Amino acid sequence: MSKEYNFLNPFTFKNGVTVKNRIVIPPMTEAAALENGAVSRDELRYFDIHTGGVGMFIIPVMNVSDDGKGFEGEPSAADDKFMPGLKKVANTVKQNGTKAILQIFHAGRMSNSKILRGVQPVSASPVAALRPNAETPRELSNDEIEQIIEDFGQATRRAIQAGFDGIELHGANTYLMQQFFSPHSNRRTDKWGGSLENRMRFALEIIKRVNESVEKYADDKFIVGYRISPEEIEEPGIRLEDTLKFIDVLANEKIDYLHVSMGYAWRTSLNNKSDKEPIIEKIQETVNGRLPLISVGSIETPADAEKIIDAGIDFAAIGRESIREPNWVQKVELGQEDSIRYKLSLTELDQLGINSAFLDFLYQLNADLHLEGSDQPKDNFAEQMGAVEGN
């Protein structure tokens, strides 16, 4: 007999969309798209294997602009020519009531001229990321900023027309939306930078434009989510005080959930070591019930997920564990928790739909794979690396 877990209960958003349970697969990059940004058969097979149990499956990030590509093997939603692949993804993921959410972004300075085939990366300001071999980006003009905002709107239209249940705006993991909010990457003195209010503007204008597409092309049951990283370690950089003020604004915007990107769901401040209150609890207090929350980071067991829900957080996202065990929810529902896999055997890669590009990407990130027969230590990598549960 299965146990009575609260995370198996449905959730209904304010717009009337009901999700069958509180478990989410977060966007996890597979680096397996075709070179031109089209969805590959390998990606579709991976989605087919891993969907169907969770309430929401957030599709790994797709770029909205050609110069927004952040890594090799990244799929694109920047042109109508990608519509056939987008439709296949939506149809594949929407099994057994699972909601298909497409994450969209612009990488900004977290790209390079090699990935962009000779084009210089762009950002809010010409400030290089504090990463090895980071290139100095070109500062975006006002017209280019407006075009990228429009690109988010067009990508949302494509998601709607392809049959997705929603989109997630990737405002986390040091990509362009976060770059405009960050005082490290945004040194502008115009309306897009300087004050906290101005640094919020880019994200708020994107939310506005995205909702224009929703109102024009979707019914009232389309989901718009937002992903955020609470802090940066750069100096100057994003600190919790500014983030909580931003979240207070976001909670009154026309979005349906806030996805808090962290490598460990109960993580405390990276910058203030004396503050022992988990960041997610600070965010809960700020949101004060105005917006559903998704928490992610080292959630593996049913007990881990239940702890999230029992704390009043609306959704628990299982990232790396969902790679190892695509039938996690189904096994919990059937009372077969003892058969849940918490280690990844290299002999099971094909069975799990993990091709060599995806495996190489995981190794490249130094992600904790829990390899069978390995004494590899657990690694709570920071969300700033844009790693497995953070992309």
N, C-alpha and C positions, 0 to 999 in steps of 0.2 A: 504494500500500500504506500502511496506517495504521502509525504508530509504536507501539512497545510502551510504553504509559504505565501506571504503577502505579495511577493514579487510576481506571483502567478496571476494576481488579480488584474483585471483590465483597468485602463485609465482613459478618461474622456477629456479631451482638450476643450477649451472654452468655445472653439469654433464648431464643436460637435463631433469631431473625429474621435472615434474610440479605438484605442490600441489594445490588442488582446492580452498583453502582459507587460510588466515593467522592465523587461530585460532588453537591452540594446546592443547591437554590434556597432562599435564606433568605426569611423573611417580609418582603415589601415591600408596604407599604400602597398601594392603588390609589385609596382614597377614592371608591369607585364603588358602594357598597351603597345600597339604598333608604333613605329617611329613617327608617323605622321599624326599621332594622337587618337587614332581610331581604336575602339575597343577590340580586344583580341578574343579568339575562341578560348584561350586558356583562362582569361578573366571570367568569361561567362560560365565556364565549367566550375571554377572556384565558387562563384556566387551560387550556382545551382546546388552545390554540395553543402554549403554553409547556411543557406537560408531556410525559412519555413518554421523555425522554432521560436525565434525571438519576436518581440512585438514590433521593433523597428530595426531596420538594417540601413545604416548610413553608408552610402557608397563612397569609396575612396575619392579623394579630392580631384576635381577636374578644373583646368584653367579656363577663365572666361575671355582671355585675350591672348593673342599669339605670343606677346612678349611677357606673358604671365606664367609661362611654363617654368617649373621649379626643379624638375629632375627627369632623367631619361626614363622612358617607359610610362610616362604620365598621360592619362587619357585627357581629351579636350572636349569642352562644350562651347568652343569659341566660334563655331560656324555651323550653318544648317547642314553641311555635308556630313556631319557626325550624327545626324538624326537617326539613321537606321540602327547604328550601334546603341544609341541611347535608348531606343525603343526596346531593343533586345535585352538590355540590362534591366530596365523596369519590369518587363514581362517575366524575366528569369527570377528576379528577387521576390516578386509578389506571389508567393506561394503560401498556402494555408493561412492566409490573413496577415502575413508579415507586411508592414508598411515599408515602402522603398523611398528613402530620402537621399537626394543627391547633394553632396557637399561641393561647393564651388569657391574658387579663390583666384587671387593673383599673387604670385610668389614675390614680386618686387625684388628687393636686393638679395633675397635668398636664392638667387639663380646666378648664372654666369654666362659669359659670351660663348663658351663651348656648348652649353645646353641650348642657348638661343641661336646657335649657328652663326656666330659672328656679331650679333647684336648686343650692345651694351645693356646690362640690366638697368631698371629704373626704380626709383623710390621717391619718397617725400622730399628727401634732401640728399645731396651727394656725400653721404657718410657711409663708409664701409661697415659691414657687420663685423663684430669681434669674433671672427671664425678664421681658422687657417685658410689661407689662399683666397680670402674674400676679395671680390672686386669692388671698386668704388662705383656706385650706381650714378646714373644721370638723373638730375632733378626733373620731375614731371612739371610740365606747364599746366596752367589752369585748364586749357582746352583738352589736354591729354587726361587730366583728372576727370573731367566731365565725360570723356569718352569711355574711360574705364567704368565709371558709374553706369553708363548706358550699357556697357558690355555685361555687367551683372544682371541688368534687367532683361537683356536678350537671352542670356544663359538660362534665366528663370523661365522665360517663355518656352525655350526648348525643352526644359525639364517637364513643364506642364503638358506640352504637346506630345512628349514621348511617353507620358503615362505615369510619371513619378507621383508619389503622394505628397512630396514636399521637397524643399531644399534646405540646406544648412549653410549659412554664411560663415566662412572660415576666418574668424577674426582673431585667431590664436597662433601659437607656435612661430612667432616672429615673422609671419608673412605680411603682405602689403597692408591689409586692414589694421593689423597691429602696429606696423611701422608708422602709420599716420598718427596713432594714439601715443606712441612712445616718444619721450623727449630725447632719446638717444638718436633715433633715426629721423626724427622730424625736427628740423631747426628752422623751419619756415617762419616768415614774419607776416604772411598774408592771411586771408581768412581760413586757410587750411592748417595753420600752425600757431605756435606760441602759447596761448592760454589753454587751459584744460578744455574749455568749451569749444575752442577752435580745433583742437586735436580730436575731439569727438565727431566733428562735422562729417568727415569722409564716411565713417561707418553709418551715421544717421541718414546721410543722403543715399547711400546704397540701400538701406532698409526701405526708405521712401520709394526709391525707383523699383525695387523688387516687388513691393506691394502694388505698384501701378500695374505691373505685369500680371500679378495674381488677380487683381480686380478685373482686368481686361480679358484674360485667357482662361482662368480657372473658375471652378465653382467655389463656394464658401468653405469647402472642406480641405483646402490645400494648406499644408503645414510650412511655416517659415521659422527655422531655428537659427540660433547664433552661438558660435563657439568662441570662448574667451580663455586666455591665459592670464592668471591673476598677477604675476610678477615678472620682472626681468632682473638679472643680476648685473647688467651694465650700469655704469654711472656716467651721466644720468640715465635713468631707466624707469620703467613703470614700477610704481610701488603700490601697496595695497590700498592706501588712502585714496589715491586717484581712481583705482579700479573700482572700489566700492561706490564712489560718486558716479562713475560711468554706469555701473550696474543699476544704480538707483534710477538713472535716466532710461536705460534699456528696459527696465521692468514696466515702464509706462508706454513703450513703443509697441507697434503692431507686429510683435513676434510671438511665437507660440511656446518656445522653450529656450532655456539658456543651458548650454553644454560647457561644463567647467573642465578644462583640459589640464590634467596633472598626472604625473607619473605614479603618484600614490594618492588614493582618494582622500585620505585623512591627513595629508601633508600640512605642516605648519609653515610659517613664513621662511622664505629663503634668505631674507635680509635681516629680519629681526629675530634672532635666535632665542631671545628671552620670552617671546610671545608663543605660548604653548597651545593656544586655541586653534583647532583645525580651520583652515581657510574656508572650507565648504560651509562650516557653521557660521562664519562671519557673513558669507554670501547669503545663506538662508535668512539670517536676521535682516539683512538689507532688503532682500526681495520681499520678505514678509507676506508670502502667499500670493503675490501678484503674478508670478511666472513659474511654471514647472521647471525643475532642475534635473539635469542628467549629470551624474557623478561617474568618473572613470579613474582607473589607475590601480593596478594590482588586485582587481576583484577576480577571484578564481573559483572559490567554492560557493555552494548555496548559502552557507553561513555568512560569507563575505557579502553576498548580494542582499541577504535579508537584513544585515546590519545597516546597510545603506537605506533601505526602505523603512525600517523601524525608526531611523533617525529623522524621518519626515521628508526625505529626499524622494522625488517622484520616480526616477529611473536609475537603474544600475547598468553600466556598460561593461561588458566583458570583452576585452580585446585579445591579448595574446592567448588566453585560455580558449577563446572561440576558434582560434587557428588550430589548436591541438584537438579540440572536441567540438565538431560541428553539430552534434546532437545533444548538447548540454541541456537545453530546456526540455527536450523530449524525454531524456533519461530521468530528469527530476520529476516530470509529470507522471512517469510510469513507476516511480519509486525505485529506480535503478541507479541511485546515486553512487553505489559502490563500483559501478562500471564506467564512471566518468574518467576520461584520460587526462592526467595532469602532466604527462611527459610526452614529448614528441620523438617518435622513432623515425630515423632516417629511412627505414624500410616502408614507412606509411605515407611518404610524401605524395605519391601519385594518387593514392586513395583519398587523401585530403585535398587534392587539387593544387598542391604547392609545386609550381614549376621551378626551374633552376634560377630564373631571374628573381623570383620572390625570395627564395632562400638566400641568394647572394645579397639581396637588399637587407634582409634581417641580420645577416652576419656583418654587413657594412655598418649597420647601426649599433652593433654590439648589443643587440637585443637579447634579453634572457629568454632562451627558447625552451628551457627545461628539457634538454636533450636526454633521452634515455641512456643510462649508463655513463652519464657525465656528472662531474662534481662541480660544474659551472655554478658560481655563486649567483644569488639573486641580485639583480641590478635595478634599483629604483631610479632609472635615468630621469632627468628633469624634462618637463614638457618643452623646454626651449630647444631641445634637439630635434623636435618634430618627429619623434620616434614612433614606434609601432602603434601605440594607443593614442598618439598625438597627431597623426596626419589626417 
